[in-house]
Amino acid sequence: MPSATDHPRRLVLLRHAKAEPGGREADALRSLALAGRRQCLRVGGALIERDLVPDLVLCSAAVRTRQTWDLVRGALGGAEPVVEISDLLYEAGVAEMVGQVRGIGDGVRTVLVVGHEPTVSAVAATLAGAHSDKSAVAHVRAGMSTGTFCVLDVAGPWSELERGAARLRAVVAPTG
């Protein structure tokens, strides 16, 4: 029987679900729209179907990302991963987001990052190596819509994550 170390680490990058349009409130305070709340249930189901229930969640501190995670978690059937809410992820660029992932301990196998565009797509495109799925690479280069996630396999330790070091397996836009 294979051990957990026989399987690559998995990095799941999720763009928050559909939010209410911007208005008078600060952008970080925007809530999810009803359509976004429905998206979250489909995302949770898609994560379970693909055996991607996270051990650790890194979540932007923005209201819409926290709401996205809360609703996705509710669809994961009682899973209770460690959750870190990060102010840095709200305005993070590629280097900052990858830096946060590099700080993860080696015992963590599956990480879910709940963040924002264009950073989520840019991180996926940056990390995607030569053995990545070509259609998934094209998708992330074009940008990911709300409630969409991508899955990257990471062969080495999180601390050694760098450009082209992961295999982008898929981009999933749950519908239903």
C-alpha positions as CSV (number, residue, x, y, z in Angstrom):
1,M,0.0,0.0,0.0
2,P,1.5,3.4,-1.0
3,S,2.3,5.8,1.8
4,A,1.3,9.5,1.9
5,T,4.8,10.4,0.8
6,D,4.4,8.4,-2.4
7,H,1.9,11.0,-3.6
8,P,2.9,14.5,-4.6
9,R,1.8,17.5,-2.6
10,R,-1.2,19.2,-4.0
11,L,-1.7,22.9,-4.3
12,V,-5.3,23.9,-5.0
13,L,-5.7,27.6,-6.0
14,L,-9.3,28.8,-5.7
15,R,-10.6,32.1,-6.9
16,H,-13.3,33.3,-4.6
17,A,-16.9,32.8,-5.6
18,K,-19.0,35.5,-7.3
19,A,-19.2,38.7,-5.2
20,E,-21.7,41.5,-5.1
21,P,-20.7,44.4,-7.4
22,G,-18.5,47.1,-5.9
23,G,-20.3,50.1,-4.5
24,R,-19.9,52.4,-1.6
25,E,-18.1,50.0,0.7
26,A,-14.4,49.2,0.5
27,D,-13.5,46.4,-1.9
28,A,-12.2,44.1,0.9
29,L,-15.7,44.3,2.5
30,R,-17.7,43.0,-0.6
31,S,-19.9,40.0,0.2
32,L,-20.7,37.1,-1.9
33,A,-23.7,37.3,-4.3
34,L,-26.4,34.7,-4.1
35,A,-24.9,33.1,-7.3
36,G,-21.6,33.0,-5.5
37,R,-23.1,31.2,-2.5
38,R,-24.4,28.5,-4.8
39,Q,-21.0,28.2,-6.5
40,C,-19.4,27.4,-3.2
41,L,-21.5,24.3,-2.7
42,R,-20.5,23.1,-6.2
43,V,-16.8,23.8,-5.4
44,G,-17.0,21.8,-2.2
45,G,-18.5,18.9,-4.1
46,A,-15.9,19.1,-6.8
47,L,-13.1,19.0,-4.2
48,I,-14.5,15.9,-2.6
49,E,-15.0,14.2,-6.0
50,R,-11.3,14.8,-6.8
51,D,-10.0,13.8,-3.4
52,L,-8.8,17.4,-2.7
53,V,-10.0,18.0,0.8
54,P,-7.3,20.2,2.2
55,D,-5.1,19.7,5.2
56,L,-4.4,23.5,5.3
57,V,-6.3,26.5,4.0
58,L,-4.6,29.8,3.3
59,C,-7.4,32.4,2.9
60,S,-7.3,36.1,2.0
61,A,-8.8,38.2,4.8
62,A,-11.3,39.8,2.4
63,V,-15.0,39.2,3.3
64,R,-15.8,37.4,0.0
65,T,-12.8,35.0,0.3
66,R,-13.7,34.2,3.9
67,Q,-17.3,33.6,3.0
68,T,-16.2,31.4,0.1
69,W,-14.1,29.2,2.4
70,D,-16.9,29.0,5.0
71,L,-19.4,27.8,2.5
72,V,-17.0,25.4,0.7
73,R,-16.1,24.0,4.1
74,G,-19.7,23.3,4.8
75,A,-19.9,21.2,1.7
76,L,-16.8,19.1,2.6
77,G,-18.7,16.7,4.9
78,G,-17.2,17.6,8.3
79,A,-13.5,18.1,7.3
80,E,-11.8,20.6,9.5
81,P,-8.5,21.6,8.1
82,V,-6.2,24.2,9.7
83,V,-7.2,27.6,8.4
84,E,-4.9,30.6,8.2
85,I,-6.5,34.0,7.3
86,S,-4.0,36.3,5.7
87,D,-4.1,40.0,5.2
88,L,-1.2,39.6,2.8
89,L,-3.2,37.4,0.4
90,Y,-5.7,40.2,-0.3
91,E,-3.2,42.3,-2.3
92,A,-0.5,39.6,-2.9
93,G,1.4,39.3,-6.1
94,V,2.9,36.1,-7.3
95,A,6.0,36.3,-5.2
96,E,4.1,37.0,-2.0
97,M,1.6,34.1,-2.6
98,V,4.3,31.7,-3.5
99,G,6.3,32.8,-0.5
100,Q,3.4,32.0,1.8
101,V,3.1,28.5,0.3
102,R,6.9,28.0,0.7
103,G,6.5,28.5,4.4
104,I,4.2,25.5,4.8
105,G,5.5,22.5,6.8
106,D,6.4,19.3,4.9
107,G,3.8,17.3,6.7
108,V,1.0,19.1,4.9
109,R,0.0,17.2,1.7
110,T,-2.9,19.3,0.3
111,V,-3.2,23.1,0.5
112,L,-6.1,25.2,-0.6
113,V,-5.4,28.9,-1.2
114,V,-8.5,31.0,-1.5
115,G,-7.5,34.2,-3.2
116,H,-8.1,36.8,-5.9
117,E,-7.5,37.4,-9.6
118,P,-5.2,38.1,-11.3
119,T,-2.8,36.6,-8.7
120,V,-4.4,33.1,-8.5
121,S,-4.1,32.6,-12.3
122,A,-0.6,34.1,-12.4
123,V,0.7,31.9,-9.6
124,A,-0.7,28.8,-11.5
125,A,0.9,29.9,-14.8
126,T,4.2,30.7,-13.1
127,L,4.4,27.3,-11.2
128,A,3.3,25.2,-14.2
129,G,6.1,23.1,-15.5
130,A,6.7,21.3,-18.8
131,H,4.6,18.3,-17.9
132,S,1.5,20.4,-17.2
133,D,-1.8,19.9,-19.0
134,K,-1.6,22.3,-22.0
135,S,-5.3,23.2,-21.9
136,A,-5.1,24.0,-18.2
137,V,-2.1,26.2,-18.8
138,A,-3.9,28.1,-21.5
139,H,-6.9,28.5,-19.2
140,V,-4.9,30.0,-16.3
141,R,-3.0,32.3,-18.7
142,A,-6.4,33.7,-19.9
143,G,-7.6,34.0,-16.2
144,M,-9.9,32.1,-14.0
145,S,-13.5,33.0,-13.4
146,T,-15.1,33.2,-10.0
147,G,-15.6,29.9,-8.2
148,T,-12.9,28.2,-10.3
149,F,-10.0,26.3,-9.0
150,C,-6.8,24.7,-10.4
151,V,-4.8,21.8,-9.1
152,L,-1.0,21.6,-9.2
153,D,1.1,18.6,-8.1
154,V,4.3,19.6,-6.3
155,A,6.9,16.8,-6.1
156,G,9.4,18.4,-3.7
157,P,9.1,20.2,-0.4
158,W,7.0,23.3,-0.2
159,S,10.1,25.3,0.7
160,E,11.6,24.6,-2.7
161,L,8.6,25.6,-4.8
162,E,9.7,27.8,-7.7
163,R,8.9,28.8,-11.3
164,G,8.0,25.8,-13.4
165,A,8.4,23.3,-10.5
166,A,4.8,22.0,-10.4
167,R,2.6,20.1,-12.7
168,L,-0.7,21.9,-13.5
169,R,-3.2,19.0,-13.7
170,A,-6.5,20.7,-14.2
171,V,-8.7,23.8,-14.0
172,V,-12.2,23.1,-12.6
173,A,-15.1,25.4,-13.0
174,P,-17.9,23.5,-11.1
175,T,-21.3,23.9,-12.7
176,G,-24.7,22.6,-11.8
